[in-house]
């Protein structure tokens, strides 16, 4: 497929190597006679060392800090990383043909995924990964395009485009030293409210006018993709986005909002009831549809707060 994106120049195919050697191997073939016990002892020691290192991995990664953008290498790889950083920070303006609203990746993943709102640090190491919503194993490229078609209500990037490669290069860079195949990222706290109280849309409206209107505007239209993204209407995320579920929206609000003290409310002080009320108010407004929504969770077991009917539920 012809690359549809205009670029200053082609960037080479980029592959980030993120493997960490967890242990050491021992020689098992060609052992001189009489050295069997020594070899077994070495093998056991190597195995124990490997297990010790793997068991220490969660604590070692607990305070993971990605490399700084000031340390990006020179040359084509560094250019791709820098371009990927720009695309994630300025998605709607840098890729207007592929973004259908006024959001960027940084609208949810602050500071190009480098801050604590919804970190992207280490994300390249956890893919490929099975995603129940899709019902299949996704690559990091698939996951990026999932955000393009849902959160940014747009079109998928061509998989062989310079832009896709640049975004993968950046995500791989901020995943440096995280072992490929990592299942959990201990430094990432999931934005989800496990038990959502029965919400009051009326109280949500009051709280919105008190503490949210300064950044997100009276009509939810937002003040900027990174300063205050649109929360409903044509320029916001569509119904198939993760933020379209009240448990996710409420969890995100509880952990992160407001970014500064607003209307007497400080970050992290809203109660479960208040964030449920706010999320219900925000999600009560119209937003773009997602045409393939009925095919989500094809194997069943969808979360209870999915706001649309699924084919798997009919079956």
C-alpha positions in Angstrom: 0.0 0.0 0.0 1.4 3.4 -1.0 2.3 5.6 1.9 -0.3 8.3 2.1 1.5 10.6 4.5 3.7 13.5 3.3 7.1 13.4 5.0 10.2 15.4 4.9 12.2 12.2 4.3 11.9 8.5 4.8 13.0 7.1 8.0 14.5 3.6 8.1 12.7 0.7 9.6 13.3 0.9 13.3 13.4 -2.0 15.7 14.1 -1.4 19.4 16.0 -4.1 21.3 14.8 -4.2 24.9 15.9 -7.6 26.0 17.6 -7.9 29.4 19.6 -11.1 30.3 18.0 -12.4 33.5 20.5 -15.2 34.2 23.5 -17.0 32.7 23.7 -20.3 31.0 26.0 -23.1 32.0 27.8 -25.7 29.8 26.0 -29.1 29.6 27.7 -30.7 26.6 31.3 -31.9 26.3 31.8 -32.0 30.1 35.0 -34.0 31.1 34.4 -37.2 33.0 34.4 -36.6 36.8 33.1 -33.0 36.5 29.4 -33.9 36.6 28.9 -32.7 40.2 30.7 -29.4 39.5 28.7 -28.8 36.4 25.4 -29.6 38.2 26.5 -27.2 41.0 27.2 -24.5 38.4 23.9 -25.1 36.7 22.0 -24.9 40.0 23.9 -21.7 40.9 23.1 -20.1 37.6 19.4 -21.1 37.9 19.3 -19.7 41.4 20.9 -16.4 40.3 18.4 -16.1 37.4 15.5 -16.7 39.7 16.8 -14.2 42.2 17.2 -11.6 39.5 13.7 -12.2 38.1 12.2 -12.1 41.6 13.9 -8.8 42.2 12.6 -7.4 38.9 9.3 -5.9 40.2 11.1 -4.0 42.9 13.7 -2.9 40.4 11.1 -1.6 38.0 8.9 -0.1 40.7 10.5 3.3 40.4 11.3 3.0 36.7 12.5 6.2 35.1 12.7 6.3 31.3 15.6 8.0 29.6 15.4 11.8 29.0 14.6 13.3 25.7 17.9 15.2 26.2 19.7 11.8 25.8 18.2 10.8 22.5 20.9 9.4 20.2 22.1 11.2 17.2 21.3 10.1 13.7 18.3 8.5 12.0 17.1 6.7 15.2 17.2 9.9 17.2 15.4 11.8 14.5 12.6 9.1 14.6 12.3 9.2 18.4 12.1 13.0 18.4 9.5 12.9 15.6 7.5 10.3 17.5 7.5 12.5 20.6 6.1 15.4 18.5 3.4 13.2 17.0 2.2 12.0 20.4 2.2 15.5 21.8 0.6 17.3 18.8 -1.3 14.5 17.2 -4.4 16.4 15.9 -2.3 19.2 14.3 0.6 17.0 13.1 -1.7 14.3 11.6 -5.0 16.0 10.7 -5.9 13.4 8.1 -5.9 10.7 10.7 -7.4 12.5 13.7 -11.1 13.1 13.6 -11.4 15.4 16.7 -9.3 17.9 18.6 -7.4 15.5 20.8 -3.8 14.3 20.9 -2.3 11.3 22.6 -1.2 13.7 25.4 -4.8 14.6 26.1 -4.9 11.5 28.2 -1.3 10.4 28.4 0.1 13.7 29.7 3.5 15.0 28.6 3.7 12.4 25.8 3.1 9.6 28.2 5.9 10.6 30.6 3.9 11.9 33.5 1.7 10.0 36.0 -1.7 10.6 34.5 -1.7 7.5 32.3 2.0 6.6 31.7 3.2 5.1 28.4 6.6 4.4 29.9 7.4 0.7 29.4 4.4 0.1 27.1 6.4 -1.2 24.2 7.6 -4.1 26.3 4.2 -5.4 27.2 3.2 -6.0 23.5 2.3 -8.2 21.8 -0.6 -8.8 24.2 -4.0 -10.4 24.2 -6.7 -7.7 24.5 -10.2 -9.0 25.5 -12.0 -6.0 23.9 -10.5 -7.0 20.5 -10.6 -10.7 21.2 -7.1 -11.2 19.7 -3.4 -10.6 20.3 -2.4 -7.0 19.4 1.0 -5.5 18.5 2.1 -2.1 19.7 1.1 -0.8 16.2 -2.4 -2.3 16.6 -2.7 -0.5 20.0 -1.6 2.8 18.6 -4.2 2.5 15.8 -6.8 1.6 18.4 -6.4 5.0 20.0 -6.5 6.6 16.6 -9.9 5.1 15.7 -11.5 5.3 19.2 -10.0 8.1 21.4 -9.2 10.3 18.5 -12.2 9.2 16.4 -10.0 9.0 13.3 -8.4 6.7 10.8 -5.7 4.1 11.4 -2.1 5.0 10.4 -0.6 2.9 7.6 1.6 0.3 9.4 4.5 0.9 7.1 4.4 4.7 7.4 7.2 6.8 8.7 4.8 8.2 11.3 3.9 4.8 12.7 7.6 3.9 12.8 8.4 7.1 14.6 5.8 6.6 17.2 7.0 3.0 17.9 10.6 4.3 18.1 9.6 6.9 20.7 7.5 4.4 22.7 10.4 1.9 22.5 12.8 4.6 23.7 10.7 5.4 26.8 10.6 1.6 27.4 14.4 1.2 27.5 15.5 -1.4 30.0 12.0 -2.8 30.6 12.3 -6.5 29.7 10.2 -7.6 26.7 7.3 -9.7 27.8 6.8 -7.8 31.0 3.2 -8.5 32.2 2.8 -5.6 34.6 4.3 -2.2 35.0 4.3 -1.5 38.8 4.7 2.2 38.3 1.5 2.5 36.4 -1.7 2.9 38.4 -4.8 1.9 36.4 -7.4 4.7 36.0 -10.4 2.8 37.1 -13.0 2.9 39.9 -13.8 -0.7 40.8 -17.1 0.1 42.6 -19.0 3.0 41.1 -21.6 4.6 43.4 -25.0 5.4 41.9 -24.2 8.7 40.2 -26.1 12.0 40.4 -25.9 13.9 37.1 -27.3 17.0 38.8 -24.4 17.0 41.3 -22.0 16.3 38.5 -23.1 19.4 36.7 -22.6 21.5 39.9 -19.1 20.1 40.4 -18.3 20.6 36.7 -19.2 24.3 36.8 -17.2 24.6 40.1 -14.0 22.9 39.1 -13.8 21.9 35.5 -15.2 24.7 33.4 -12.0 26.7 33.5 -10.1 24.2 31.4 -12.8 22.2 29.6 -15.2 25.1 28.8 -18.9 25.5 29.6 -20.0 23.3 26.7 -17.4 20.7 27.2 -15.6 21.8 24.0 -12.3 22.2 25.7 -9.6 24.9 25.6 -6.8 22.9 23.9 -5.8 19.3 23.3 -3.3 19.3 26.1 -4.4 22.1 28.3 -8.1 21.1 28.5 -9.3 18.6 25.9 -12.9 18.4 24.7 -15.0 16.1 26.9 -18.1 15.7 24.7 -19.3 16.7 21.3 -17.8 16.2 17.9 -14.2 17.1 19.0 -14.1 14.6 21.9 -13.5 10.8 22.1 -16.1 8.5 20.6 -18.3 6.0 22.4 -15.9 3.1 21.8 -13.0 4.8 23.7 -12.0 3.5 27.1 -13.1 6.8 28.6 -16.6 6.2 27.4 -17.0 3.8 30.3 -18.0 5.4 33.6 -15.6 3.3 35.7 -12.6 4.5 33.6 -13.7 8.1 33.4 -14.4 8.3 37.1 -11.1 6.6 37.9 -9.2 9.0 35.7 -10.9 12.0 37.3 -10.2 10.7 40.8 -6.5 10.2 40.3 -5.7 13.2 38.1 -8.3 16.0 38.3 -8.1 18.9 38.6 -4.4 19.4 37.6 -4.2 22.4 39.8 -6.6 23.7 42.5 -9.8 24.7 40.8 -12.9 26.1 42.5 -11.5 25.1 45.9 -10.9 21.5 44.8 -7.4 20.0 44.9 -6.1 17.1 42.9 -6.9 13.8 44.6 -9.5 15.1 47.0 -12.7 14.2 45.1 -14.6 11.3 46.7 -15.8 8.2 44.8 -19.3 9.7 44.8 -18.1 13.0 43.4 -16.0 11.5 40.6 -18.9 9.2 39.7 -21.2 12.2 39.5 -18.8 14.1 37.3 -18.2 11.1 35.0 -22.0 10.6 34.6 -22.5 14.2 33.8 -19.7 14.3 31.2 -20.9 11.0 29.6 -24.5 12.1 29.5 -23.8 14.3 26.5 -23.7 13.2 22.8 -20.3 12.2 21.3 -19.2 10.5 18.1 -20.3 6.9 17.4 -17.9 4.0 16.8 -19.2 1.9 13.9 -17.6 -1.4 15.0 -18.6 -1.1 18.6 -20.9 -4.2 18.5 -18.0 -6.4 17.7 -16.1 -5.6 20.9 -15.5 -8.4 23.5 -16.3 -11.1 20.9 -15.6 -13.8 23.5 -18.0 -12.3 26.0 -17.2 -11.2 29.6 -17.5 -7.5 28.8 -17.4 -5.0 31.7 -20.8 -4.2 33.0 -20.5 -0.5 32.2 -19.9 -0.8 28.4 -22.4 1.8 27.1 -23.5 -0.1 24.0 -25.0 -3.4 22.9 -22.6 -6.2 21.8 -23.0 -9.0 19.4 -21.6 -11.4 22.0 -24.4 -10.5 24.4 -27.0 -11.3 21.8 -25.5 -14.8 21.4 
